[in-house]
């Protein structure tokens, strides 16, 4: 008997949980990368490793890109000047 797993399309994690209650139906939320959406990848248990590898290989670039953007926040340190 094969068991299916749901994988995050962004990072390949299987740590998904439902965000329900919307008109659209189920929305999934990934604990690992904060992906939220109704699209997830469903694979056989046997294929999880290879599919996850594919996802990570193709997601690598964009993940690093958004990490770089987060280092931009020290603009306010000279806001105060005493007289
Ligand atoms: Zn994810």
PDB file of the backbone (N, CA, C, O) and the ligand in Angstrom, with CONECT records:
HET     ZN  A 101       1
ATOM      1  N   UNK A   1       0.839  -1.203   0.000  1.00  0.00           N
ATOM      2  CA  UNK A   1       0.000   0.000   0.000  1.00  0.00           C
ATOM      3  C   UNK A   1       0.866   1.243   0.000  1.00  0.00           C
ATOM      4  O   UNK A   1       1.785   1.372   0.809  1.00  0.00           O
ATOM      5  N   UNK A   2       0.573   2.144  -0.899  1.00  0.00           N
ATOM      6  CA  UNK A   2       1.349   3.372  -0.955  1.00  0.00           C
ATOM      7  C   UNK A   2       0.642   4.483  -0.216  1.00  0.00           C
ATOM      8  O   UNK A   2      -0.582   4.612  -0.229  1.00  0.00           O
ATOM      9  N   UNK A   3       1.448   5.254   0.410  1.00  0.00           N
ATOM     10  CA  UNK A   3       0.932   6.378   1.177  1.00  0.00           C
ATOM     11  C   UNK A   3       1.411   7.655   0.496  1.00  0.00           C
ATOM     12  O   UNK A   3       2.568   7.746   0.086  1.00  0.00           O
ATOM     13  N   UNK A   4       0.550   8.610   0.378  1.00  0.00           N
ATOM     14  CA  UNK A   4       0.961   9.856  -0.252  1.00  0.00           C
ATOM     15  C   UNK A   4       1.382  10.889   0.776  1.00  0.00           C
ATOM     16  O   UNK A   4       0.886  10.930   1.901  1.00  0.00           O
ATOM     17  N   UNK A   5       2.300  11.707   0.350  1.00  0.00           N
ATOM     18  CA  UNK A   5       2.712  12.807   1.215  1.00  0.00           C
ATOM     19  C   UNK A   5       2.521  14.123   0.500  1.00  0.00           C
ATOM     20  O   UNK A   5       2.594  14.188  -0.727  1.00  0.00           O
ATOM     21  N   UNK A   6       2.281  15.155   1.249  1.00  0.00           N
ATOM     22  CA  UNK A   6       2.168  16.486   0.672  1.00  0.00           C
ATOM     23  C   UNK A   6       3.455  17.248   0.920  1.00  0.00           C
ATOM     24  O   UNK A   6       3.976  17.287   2.034  1.00  0.00           O
ATOM     25  N   UNK A   7       3.946  17.847  -0.137  1.00  0.00           N
ATOM     26  CA  UNK A   7       5.186  18.597  -0.006  1.00  0.00           C
ATOM     27  C   UNK A   7       4.977  20.056  -0.374  1.00  0.00           C
ATOM     28  O   UNK A   7       4.208  20.388  -1.275  1.00  0.00           O
ATOM     29  N   UNK A   8       5.671  20.902   0.336  1.00  0.00           N
ATOM     30  CA  UNK A   8       5.663  22.315   0.014  1.00  0.00           C
ATOM     31  C   UNK A   8       6.318  22.529  -1.353  1.00  0.00           C
ATOM     32  O   UNK A   8       7.421  22.033  -1.584  1.00  0.00           O
ATOM     33  N   UNK A   9       5.659  23.260  -2.269  1.00  0.00           N
ATOM     34  CA  UNK A   9       6.232  23.493  -3.593  1.00  0.00           C
ATOM     35  C   UNK A   9       7.435  24.428  -3.556  1.00  0.00           C
ATOM     36  O   UNK A   9       8.169  24.534  -4.539  1.00  0.00           O
ATOM     37  N   UNK A  10       7.634  25.087  -2.461  1.00  0.00           N
ATOM     38  CA  UNK A  10       8.727  26.042  -2.392  1.00  0.00           C
ATOM     39  C   UNK A  10       9.998  25.457  -1.796  1.00  0.00           C
ATOM     40  O   UNK A  10      11.089  25.700  -2.311  1.00  0.00           O
ATOM     41  N   UNK A  11       9.873  24.689  -0.720  1.00  0.00           N
ATOM     42  CA  UNK A  11      11.077  24.193  -0.074  1.00  0.00           C
ATOM     43  C   UNK A  11      11.103  22.678   0.036  1.00  0.00           C
ATOM     44  O   UNK A  11      12.117  22.112   0.445  1.00  0.00           O
ATOM     45  N   UNK A  12      10.016  22.010  -0.317  1.00  0.00           N
ATOM     46  CA  UNK A  12      10.012  20.556  -0.301  1.00  0.00           C
ATOM     47  C   UNK A  12       9.746  19.950   1.071  1.00  0.00           C
ATOM     48  O   UNK A  12       9.826  18.734   1.240  1.00  0.00           O
ATOM     49  N   UNK A  13       9.437  20.777   2.030  1.00  0.00           N
ATOM     50  CA  UNK A  13       9.171  20.268   3.363  1.00  0.00           C
ATOM     51  C   UNK A  13       7.813  19.574   3.421  1.00  0.00           C
ATOM     52  O   UNK A  13       6.886  19.943   2.701  1.00  0.00           O
ATOM     53  N   UNK A  14       7.707  18.574   4.278  1.00  0.00           N
ATOM     54  CA  UNK A  14       6.405  17.948   4.456  1.00  0.00           C
ATOM     55  C   UNK A  14       5.738  18.448   5.732  1.00  0.00           C
ATOM     56  O   UNK A  14       4.746  17.882   6.192  1.00  0.00           O
ATOM     57  N   UNK A  15       6.282  19.492   6.285  1.00  0.00           N
ATOM     58  CA  UNK A  15       5.714  20.097   7.475  1.00  0.00           C
ATOM     59  C   UNK A  15       4.610  21.080   7.125  1.00  0.00           C
ATOM     60  O   UNK A  15       4.730  22.280   7.371  1.00  0.00           O
ATOM     61  N   UNK A  16       3.541  20.564   6.551  1.00  0.00           N
ATOM     62  CA  UNK A  16       2.454  21.435   6.126  1.00  0.00           C
ATOM     63  C   UNK A  16       1.261  21.266   7.048  1.00  0.00           C
ATOM     64  O   UNK A  16       0.992  20.172   7.544  1.00  0.00           O
ATOM     65  N   UNK A  17       0.562  22.340   7.266  1.00  0.00           N
ATOM     66  CA  UNK A  17      -0.702  22.206   7.977  1.00  0.00           C
ATOM     67  C   UNK A  17      -1.771  23.051   7.319  1.00  0.00           C
ATOM     68  O   UNK A  17      -1.468  23.976   6.565  1.00  0.00           O
ATOM     69  N   UNK A  18      -3.013  22.734   7.604  1.00  0.00           N
ATOM     70  CA  UNK A  18      -4.119  23.419   6.967  1.00  0.00           C
ATOM     71  C   UNK A  18      -4.397  24.780   7.583  1.00  0.00           C
ATOM     72  O   UNK A  18      -4.399  24.956   8.801  1.00  0.00           O
ATOM     73  N   UNK A  19      -4.630  25.731   6.698  1.00  0.00           N
ATOM     74  CA  UNK A  19      -5.294  26.948   7.146  1.00  0.00           C
ATOM     75  C   UNK A  19      -6.661  26.864   6.521  1.00  0.00           C
ATOM     76  O   UNK A  19      -6.796  27.080   5.317  1.00  0.00           O
ATOM     77  N   UNK A  20      -7.678  26.559   7.295  1.00  0.00           N
ATOM     78  CA  UNK A  20      -8.975  26.331   6.672  1.00  0.00           C
ATOM     79  C   UNK A  20      -9.918  27.492   6.915  1.00  0.00           C
ATOM     80  O   UNK A  20      -9.537  28.506   7.501  1.00  0.00           O
ATOM     81  N   UNK A  21     -11.136  27.337   6.465  1.00  0.00           N
ATOM     82  CA  UNK A  21     -12.151  28.338   6.725  1.00  0.00           C
ATOM     83  C   UNK A  21     -12.322  29.363   5.632  1.00  0.00           C
ATOM     84  O   UNK A  21     -13.171  30.247   5.752  1.00  0.00           O
ATOM     85  N   UNK A  22     -11.555  29.276   4.581  1.00  0.00           N
ATOM     86  CA  UNK A  22     -11.721  30.224   3.491  1.00  0.00           C
ATOM     87  C   UNK A  22     -12.654  29.657   2.435  1.00  0.00           C
ATOM     88  O   UNK A  22     -12.869  28.448   2.346  1.00  0.00           O
ATOM     89  N   UNK A  23     -13.196  30.559   1.645  1.00  0.00           N
ATOM     90  CA  UNK A  23     -14.136  30.140   0.605  1.00  0.00           C
ATOM     91  C   UNK A  23     -13.475  29.230  -0.412  1.00  0.00           C
ATOM     92  O   UNK A  23     -14.110  28.360  -1.009  1.00  0.00           O
ATOM     93  N   UNK A  24     -12.208  29.451  -0.589  1.00  0.00           N
ATOM     94  CA  UNK A  24     -11.474  28.698  -1.601  1.00  0.00           C
ATOM     95  C   UNK A  24     -11.279  27.243  -1.217  1.00  0.00           C
ATOM     96  O   UNK A  24     -10.917  26.415  -2.053  1.00  0.00           O
ATOM     97  N   UNK A  25     -11.518  26.933   0.044  1.00  0.00           N
ATOM     98  CA  UNK A  25     -11.243  25.579   0.497  1.00  0.00           C
ATOM     99  C   UNK A  25      -9.991  25.570   1.334  1.00  0.00           C
ATOM    100  O   UNK A  25      -9.689  26.531   2.042  1.00  0.00           O
ATOM    101  N   UNK A  26      -9.270  24.483   1.248  1.00  0.00           N
ATOM    102  CA  UNK A  26      -8.084  24.356   2.074  1.00  0.00           C
ATOM    103  C   UNK A  26      -6.937  25.219   1.563  1.00  0.00           C
ATOM    104  O   UNK A  26      -6.672  25.313   0.365  1.00  0.00           O
ATOM    105  N   UNK A  27      -6.288  25.829   2.508  1.00  0.00           N
ATOM    106  CA  UNK A  27      -5.053  26.537   2.230  1.00  0.00           C
ATOM    107  C   UNK A  27      -3.978  25.888   3.098  1.00  0.00           C
ATOM    108  O   UNK A  27      -4.186  25.633   4.284  1.00  0.00           O
ATOM    109  N   UNK A  28      -2.867  25.636   2.504  1.00  0.00           N
ATOM    110  CA  UNK A  28      -1.785  25.013   3.254  1.00  0.00           C
ATOM    111  C   UNK A  28      -0.776  26.054   3.705  1.00  0.00           C
ATOM    112  O   UNK A  28      -0.576  27.084   3.062  1.00  0.00           O
ATOM    113  N   UNK A  29      -0.162  25.755   4.805  1.00  0.00           N
ATOM    114  CA  UNK A  29       0.839  26.645   5.370  1.00  0.00           C
ATOM    115  C   UNK A  29       2.073  25.804   5.684  1.00  0.00           C
ATOM    116  O   UNK A  29       1.987  24.791   6.378  1.00  0.00           O
ATOM    117  N   UNK A  30       3.205  26.230   5.173  1.00  0.00           N
ATOM    118  CA  UNK A  30       4.437  25.486   5.414  1.00  0.00           C
ATOM    119  C   UNK A  30       5.171  26.064   6.613  1.00  0.00           C
ATOM    120  O   UNK A  30       5.421  27.267   6.684  1.00  0.00           O
ATOM    121  N   UNK A  31       5.510  25.199   7.547  1.00  0.00           N
ATOM    122  CA  UNK A  31       6.203  25.669   8.739  1.00  0.00           C
ATOM    123  C   UNK A  31       7.626  26.099   8.437  1.00  0.00           C
ATOM    124  O   UNK A  31       8.174  26.972   9.110  1.00  0.00           O
ATOM    125  N   UNK A  32       8.219  25.489   7.434  1.00  0.00           N
ATOM    126  CA  UNK A  32       9.630  25.743   7.181  1.00  0.00           C
ATOM    127  C   UNK A  32       9.891  27.062   6.476  1.00  0.00           C
ATOM    128  O   UNK A  32      10.812  27.788   6.848  1.00  0.00           O
ATOM    129  N   UNK A  33       9.098  27.383   5.466  1.00  0.00           N
ATOM    130  CA  UNK A  33       9.421  28.577   4.688  1.00  0.00           C
ATOM    131  C   UNK A  33       8.268  29.580   4.682  1.00  0.00           C
ATOM    132  O   UNK A  33       8.346  30.600   3.997  1.00  0.00           O
ATOM    133  N   UNK A  34       7.199  29.305   5.434  1.00  0.00           N
ATOM    134  CA  UNK A  34       6.059  30.209   5.501  1.00  0.00           C
ATOM    135  C   UNK A  34       5.300  30.330   4.194  1.00  0.00           C
ATOM    136  O   UNK A  34       4.588  31.310   3.976  1.00  0.00           O
ATOM    137  N   UNK A  35       5.444  29.353   3.332  1.00  0.00           N
ATOM    138  CA  UNK A  35       4.624  29.327   2.125  1.00  0.00           C
ATOM    139  C   UNK A  35       3.164  29.161   2.515  1.00  0.00           C
ATOM    140  O   UNK A  35       2.831  28.327   3.357  1.00  0.00           O
ATOM    141  N   UNK A  36       2.298  29.952   1.907  1.00  0.00           N
ATOM    142  CA  UNK A  36       0.866  29.793   2.120  1.00  0.00           C
ATOM    143  C   UNK A  36       0.186  29.721   0.770  1.00  0.00           C
ATOM    144  O   UNK A  36       0.378  30.603  -0.067  1.00  0.00           O
ATOM    145  N   UNK A  37      -0.602  28.690   0.544  1.00  0.00           N
ATOM    146  CA  UNK A  37      -1.289  28.581  -0.730  1.00  0.00           C
ATOM    147  C   UNK A  37      -2.069  27.296  -0.822  1.00  0.00           C
ATOM    148  O   UNK A  37      -1.938  26.410   0.023  1.00  0.00           O
ATOM    149  N   UNK A  38      -2.880  27.200  -1.850  1.00  0.00           N
ATOM    150  CA  UNK A  38      -3.690  26.004  -1.998  1.00  0.00           C
ATOM    151  C   UNK A  38      -2.970  24.942  -2.806  1.00  0.00           C
ATOM    152  O   UNK A  38      -3.420  23.798  -2.873  1.00  0.00           O
ATOM    153  N   UNK A  39      -1.865  25.309  -3.417  1.00  0.00           N
ATOM    154  CA  UNK A  39      -1.115  24.356  -4.224  1.00  0.00           C
ATOM    155  C   UNK A  39      -0.008  23.681  -3.440  1.00  0.00           C
ATOM    156  O   UNK A  39       0.902  24.340  -2.938  1.00  0.00           O
ATOM    157  N   UNK A  40      -0.090  22.373  -3.339  1.00  0.00           N
ATOM    158  CA  UNK A  40       1.008  21.604  -2.762  1.00  0.00           C
ATOM    159  C   UNK A  40       1.290  20.421  -3.673  1.00  0.00           C
ATOM    160  O   UNK A  40       0.481  20.084  -4.537  1.00  0.00           O
ATOM    161  N   UNK A  41       2.413  19.808  -3.480  1.00  0.00           N
ATOM    162  CA  UNK A  41       2.792  18.686  -4.313  1.00  0.00           C
ATOM    163  C   UNK A  41       2.506  17.386  -3.587  1.00  0.00           C
ATOM    164  O   UNK A  41       2.944  17.176  -2.456  1.00  0.00           O
ATOM    165  N   UNK A  42       1.762  16.515  -4.259  1.00  0.00           N
ATOM    166  CA  UNK A  42       1.424  15.245  -3.646  1.00  0.00           C
ATOM    167  C   UNK A  42       2.240  14.139  -4.305  1.00  0.00           C
ATOM    168  O   UNK A  42       2.188  13.957  -5.521  1.00  0.00           O
ATOM    169  N   UNK A  43       2.981  13.417  -3.504  1.00  0.00           N
ATOM    170  CA  UNK A  43       3.830  12.363  -4.060  1.00  0.00           C
ATOM    171  C   UNK A  43       3.708  11.081  -3.254  1.00  0.00           C
ATOM    172  O   UNK A  43       3.333  11.090  -2.082  1.00  0.00           O
ATOM    173  N   UNK A  44       4.034   9.986  -3.912  1.00  0.00           N
ATOM    174  CA  UNK A  44       4.142   8.714  -3.210  1.00  0.00           C
ATOM    175  C   UNK A  44       5.252   8.797  -2.187  1.00  0.00           C
ATOM    176  O   UNK A  44       6.236   9.515  -2.364  1.00  0.00           O
ATOM    177  N   UNK A  45       5.075   8.058  -1.128  1.00  0.00           N
ATOM    178  CA  UNK A  45       6.100   8.006  -0.103  1.00  0.00           C
ATOM    179  C   UNK A  45       7.471   7.678  -0.681  1.00  0.00           C
ATOM    180  O   UNK A  45       8.485   8.229  -0.252  1.00  0.00           O
ATOM    181  N   UNK A  46       7.492   6.787  -1.645  1.00  0.00           N
ATOM    182  CA  UNK A  46       8.762   6.360  -2.245  1.00  0.00           C
ATOM    183  C   UNK A  46       9.452   7.471  -3.016  1.00  0.00           C
ATOM    184  O   UNK A  46      10.677   7.479  -3.139  1.00  0.00           O
ATOM    185  N   UNK A  47       8.681   8.396  -3.530  1.00  0.00           N
ATOM    186  CA  UNK A  47       9.255   9.436  -4.383  1.00  0.00           C
ATOM    187  C   UNK A  47       9.624  10.707  -3.632  1.00  0.00           C
ATOM    188  O   UNK A  47      10.186  11.639  -4.207  1.00  0.00           O
ATOM    189  N   UNK A  48       9.310  10.735  -2.367  1.00  0.00           N
ATOM    190  CA  UNK A  48       9.503  11.965  -1.605  1.00  0.00           C
ATOM    191  C   UNK A  48      10.914  12.513  -1.727  1.00  0.00           C
ATOM    192  O   UNK A  48      11.111  13.701  -1.981  1.00  0.00           O
ATOM    193  N   UNK A  49      11.882  11.646  -1.544  1.00  0.00           N
ATOM    194  CA  UNK A  49      13.272  12.126  -1.537  1.00  0.00           C
ATOM    195  C   UNK A  49      13.677  12.755  -2.858  1.00  0.00           C
ATOM    196  O   UNK A  49      14.278  13.829  -2.875  1.00  0.00           O
ATOM    197  N   UNK A  50      13.355  12.095  -3.968  1.00  0.00           N
ATOM    198  CA  UNK A  50      13.782  12.623  -5.261  1.00  0.00           C
ATOM    199  C   UNK A  50      13.018  13.887  -5.629  1.00  0.00           C
ATOM    200  O   UNK A  50      13.590  14.823  -6.187  1.00  0.00           O
ATOM    201  N   UNK A  51      11.743  13.913  -5.319  1.00  0.00           N
ATOM    202  CA  UNK A  51      10.965  15.110  -5.626  1.00  0.00           C
ATOM    203  C   UNK A  51      11.448  16.294  -4.793  1.00  0.00           C
ATOM    204  O   UNK A  51      11.565  17.419  -5.279  1.00  0.00           O
ATOM    205  N   UNK A  52      11.723  16.004  -3.531  1.00  0.00           N
ATOM    206  CA  UNK A  52      12.200  17.061  -2.648  1.00  0.00           C
ATOM    207  C   UNK A  52      13.533  17.629  -3.138  1.00  0.00           C
ATOM    208  O   UNK A  52      13.787  18.830  -3.043  1.00  0.00           O
ATOM    209  N   UNK A  53      14.364  16.750  -3.656  1.00  0.00           N
ATOM    210  CA  UNK A  53      15.640  17.199  -4.195  1.00  0.00           C
ATOM    211  C   UNK A  53      15.426  18.162  -5.356  1.00  0.00           C
ATOM    212  O   UNK A  53      16.078  19.202  -5.450  1.00  0.00           O
ATOM    213  N   UNK A  54      14.509  17.799  -6.227  1.00  0.00           N
ATOM    214  CA  UNK A  54      14.189  18.657  -7.370  1.00  0.00           C
ATOM    215  C   UNK A  54      13.705  20.023  -6.915  1.00  0.00           C
ATOM    216  O   UNK A  54      14.129  21.053  -7.440  1.00  0.00           O
ATOM    217  N   UNK A  55      12.828  20.018  -5.949  1.00  0.00           N
ATOM    218  CA  UNK A  55      12.267  21.276  -5.469  1.00  0.00           C
ATOM    219  C   UNK A  55      13.367  22.168  -4.898  1.00  0.00           C
ATOM    220  O   UNK A  55      13.440  23.362  -5.188  1.00  0.00           O
ATOM    221  N   UNK A  56      14.204  21.563  -4.094  1.00  0.00           N
ATOM    222  CA  UNK A  56      15.271  22.352  -3.460  1.00  0.00           C
ATOM    223  C   UNK A  56      16.260  22.869  -4.479  1.00  0.00           C
ATOM    224  O   UNK A  56      16.757  23.988  -4.354  1.00  0.00           O
ATOM    225  N   UNK A  57      16.549  22.068  -5.481  1.00  0.00           N
ATOM    226  CA  UNK A  57      17.489  22.501  -6.513  1.00  0.00           C
ATOM    227  C   UNK A  57      16.952  23.719  -7.258  1.00  0.00           C
ATOM    228  O   UNK A  57      17.697  24.654  -7.553  1.00  0.00           O
ATOM    229  N   UNK A  58      15.681  23.702  -7.555  1.00  0.00           N
ATOM    230  CA  UNK A  58      15.138  24.814  -8.327  1.00  0.00           C
ATOM    231  C   UNK A  58      14.765  26.001  -7.448  1.00  0.00           C
ATOM    232  O   UNK A  58      14.622  27.117  -7.947  1.00  0.00           O
ATOM    233  N   UNK A  59      14.608  25.776  -6.150  1.00  0.00           N
ATOM    234  CA  UNK A  59      14.222  26.865  -5.260  1.00  0.00           C
ATOM    235  C   UNK A  59      15.420  27.572  -4.649  1.00  0.00           C
ATOM    236  O   UNK A  59      15.283  28.639  -4.051  1.00  0.00           O
ATOM    237  N   UNK A  60      16.572  26.987  -4.799  1.00  0.00           N
ATOM    238  CA  UNK A  60      17.760  27.490  -4.136  1.00  0.00           C
ATOM    239  C   UNK A  60      18.019  28.968  -4.407  1.00  0.00           C
ATOM    240  O   UNK A  60      18.278  29.735  -3.480  1.00  0.00           O
ATOM    241  N   UNK A  61      17.952  29.359  -5.650  1.00  0.00           N
ATOM    242  CA  UNK A  61      18.274  30.722  -6.049  1.00  0.00           C
ATOM    243  C   UNK A  61      17.345  31.741  -5.394  1.00  0.00           C
ATOM    244  O   UNK A  61      17.807  32.738  -4.838  1.00  0.00           O
ATOM    245  N   UNK A  62      16.062  31.498  -5.457  1.00  0.00           N
ATOM    246  CA  UNK A  62      15.136  32.496  -4.929  1.00  0.00           C
ATOM    247  C   UNK A  62      15.191  32.556  -3.413  1.00  0.00           C
ATOM    248  O   UNK A  62      14.983  33.619  -2.830  1.00  0.00           O
ATOM    249  N   UNK A  63      15.467  31.438  -2.771  1.00  0.00           N
ATOM    250  CA  UNK A  63      15.576  31.434  -1.314  1.00  0.00           C
ATOM    251  C   UNK A  63      16.728  32.311  -0.848  1.00  0.00           C
ATOM    252  O   UNK A  63      16.591  33.104   0.084  1.00  0.00           O
ATOM    253  N   UNK A  64      17.850  32.154  -1.507  1.00  0.00           N
ATOM    254  CA  UNK A  64      18.994  32.968  -1.124  1.00  0.00           C
ATOM    255  C   UNK A  64      18.755  34.435  -1.427  1.00  0.00           C
ATOM    256  O   UNK A  64      19.215  35.318  -0.703  1.00  0.00           O
ATOM    257  N   UNK A  65      18.037  34.679  -2.494  1.00  0.00           N
ATOM    258  CA  UNK A  65      17.757  36.049  -2.873  1.00  0.00           C
ATOM    259  C   UNK A  65      16.961  36.785  -1.805  1.00  0.00           C
ATOM    260  O   UNK A  65      17.280  37.927  -1.474  1.00  0.00           O
ATOM    261  N   UNK A  66      15.940  36.152  -1.269  1.00  0.00           N
ATOM    262  CA  UNK A  66      15.125  36.828  -0.272  1.00  0.00           C
ATOM    263  C   UNK A  66      15.850  36.947   1.058  1.00  0.00           C
ATOM    264  O   UNK A  66      15.544  37.836   1.852  1.00  0.00           O
ATOM    265  N   UNK A  67      16.799  36.069   1.307  1.00  0.00           N
ATOM    266  CA  UNK A  67      17.585  36.172   2.532  1.00  0.00           C
ATOM    267  C   UNK A  67      18.469  37.411   2.495  1.00  0.00           C
ATOM    268  O   UNK A  67      18.679  38.068   3.514  1.00  0.00           O
ATOM    269  N   UNK A  68      18.972  37.716   1.333  1.00  0.00           N
ATOM    270  CA  UNK A  68      19.819  38.893   1.183  1.00  0.00           C
ATOM    271  C   UNK A  68      19.031  40.170   1.415  1.00  0.00           C
ATOM    272  O   UNK A  68      19.530  41.119   2.020  1.00  0.00           O
ATOM    273  N   UNK A  69      17.804  40.186   0.933  1.00  0.00           N
ATOM    274  CA  UNK A  69      17.000  41.399   1.073  1.00  0.00           C
ATOM    275  C   UNK A  69      16.700  41.746   2.523  1.00  0.00           C
ATOM    276  O   UNK A  69      16.406  42.899   2.841  1.00  0.00           O
ATOM    277  N   UNK A  70      16.771  40.762   3.396  1.00  0.00           N
ATOM    278  CA  UNK A  70      16.437  40.999   4.793  1.00  0.00           C
ATOM    279  C   UNK A  70      17.528  41.699   5.584  1.00  0.00           C
ATOM    280  O   UNK A  70      17.307  42.072   6.736  1.00  0.00           O
ATOM    281  N   UNK A  71      18.684  41.882   5.000  1.00  0.00           N
ATOM    282  CA  UNK A  71      19.776  42.494   5.745  1.00  0.00           C
ATOM    283  C   UNK A  71      19.768  44.015   5.646  1.00  0.00           C
ATOM    284  O   UNK A  71      20.759  44.674   5.960  1.00  0.00           O
ATOM    285  N   UNK A  72      18.661  44.551   5.214  1.00  0.00           N
ATOM    286  CA  UNK A  72      18.586  45.971   4.912  1.00  0.00           C
ATOM    287  C   UNK A  72      17.851  46.752   5.981  1.00  0.00           C
ATOM    288  O   UNK A  72      16.776  47.278   5.693  1.00  0.00           O
ATOM    289  N   UNK A  73      18.343  46.856   7.155  1.00  0.00           N
ATOM    290  CA  UNK A  73      17.509  47.593   8.103  1.00  0.00           C
ATOM    291  C   UNK A  73      18.270  48.346   9.190  1.00  0.00           C
ATOM    292  O   UNK A  73      17.920  48.256  10.367  1.00  0.00           O
ATOM    293  N   UNK A  74      19.275  49.066   8.816  1.00  0.00           N
ATOM    294  CA  UNK A  74      19.921  49.889   9.828  1.00  0.00           C
ATOM    295  C   UNK A  74      19.929  51.351   9.393  1.00  0.00           C
ATOM    296  O   UNK A  74      20.933  52.046   9.550  1.00  0.00           O
ATOM    297  N   UNK A  75      18.830  51.804   8.860  1.00  0.00           N
ATOM    298  CA  UNK A  75      18.769  53.153   8.315  1.00  0.00           C
ATOM    299  C   UNK A  75      18.455  54.206   9.375  1.00  0.00           C
ATOM    300  O   UNK A  75      18.671  55.397   9.155  1.00  0.00           O
ATOM    301  N   UNK A  76      17.947  53.765  10.523  1.00  0.00           N
ATOM    302  CA  UNK A  76      17.444  54.755  11.479  1.00  0.00           C
ATOM    303  C   UNK A  76      18.432  55.128  12.577  1.00  0.00           C
ATOM    304  O   UNK A  76      18.039  55.795  13.535  1.00  0.00           O
ATOM    305  N   UNK A  77      19.658  54.739  12.484  1.00  0.00           N
ATOM    306  CA  UNK A  77      20.490  54.911  13.667  1.00  0.00           C
ATOM    307  C   UNK A  77      20.975  56.350  13.863  1.00  0.00           C
ATOM    308  O   UNK A  77      21.381  56.713  14.967  1.00  0.00           O
ATOM    309  N   UNK A  78      20.941  57.163  12.825  1.00  0.00           N
ATOM    310  CA  UNK A  78      21.351  58.547  13.000  1.00  0.00           C
ATOM    311  C   UNK A  78      20.196  59.540  13.070  1.00  0.00           C
ATOM    312  O   UNK A  78      20.371  60.728  12.800  1.00  0.00           O
ATOM    313  N   UNK A  79      19.033  59.054  13.429  1.00  0.00           N
ATOM    314  CA  UNK A  79      17.849  59.911  13.423  1.00  0.00           C
ATOM    315  C   UNK A  79      17.883  60.944  14.545  1.00  0.00           C
ATOM    316  O   UNK A  79      17.342  62.040  14.397  1.00  0.00           O
ATOM    317  N   UNK A  80      18.505  60.606  15.648  1.00  0.00           N
ATOM    318  CA  UNK A  80      18.531  61.547  16.768  1.00  0.00           C
ATOM    319  C   UNK A  80      19.832  62.333  16.866  1.00  0.00           C
ATOM    320  O   UNK A  80      20.916  61.756  16.937  1.00  0.00           O
ATOM    321  N   UNK A  81      19.713  63.629  16.868  1.00  0.00           N
ATOM    322  CA  UNK A  81      20.908  64.440  17.105  1.00  0.00           C
ATOM    323  C   UNK A  81      20.613  65.478  18.182  1.00  0.00           C
ATOM    324  O   UNK A  81      19.704  66.295  18.032  1.00  0.00           O
ATOM    325  N   UNK A  82      21.362  65.445  19.238  1.00  0.00           N
ATOM    326  CA  UNK A  82      21.099  66.433  20.291  1.00  0.00           C
ATOM    327  C   UNK A  82      21.712  67.784  19.907  1.00  0.00           C
ATOM    328  O   UNK A  82      22.649  67.841  19.112  1.00  0.00           O
ATOM    329  N   UNK A  83      21.174  68.874  20.480  1.00  0.00           N
ATOM    330  CA  UNK A  83      21.639  70.197  20.062  1.00  0.00           C
ATOM    331  C   UNK A  83      22.771  70.734  20.922  1.00  0.00           C
ATOM    332  O   UNK A  83      23.259  71.838  20.682  1.00  0.00           O
TER     333      UNK A  83
HETATM  334 ZN    ZN A 101       8.069  25.360   2.526  1.00  0.00          ZN
END
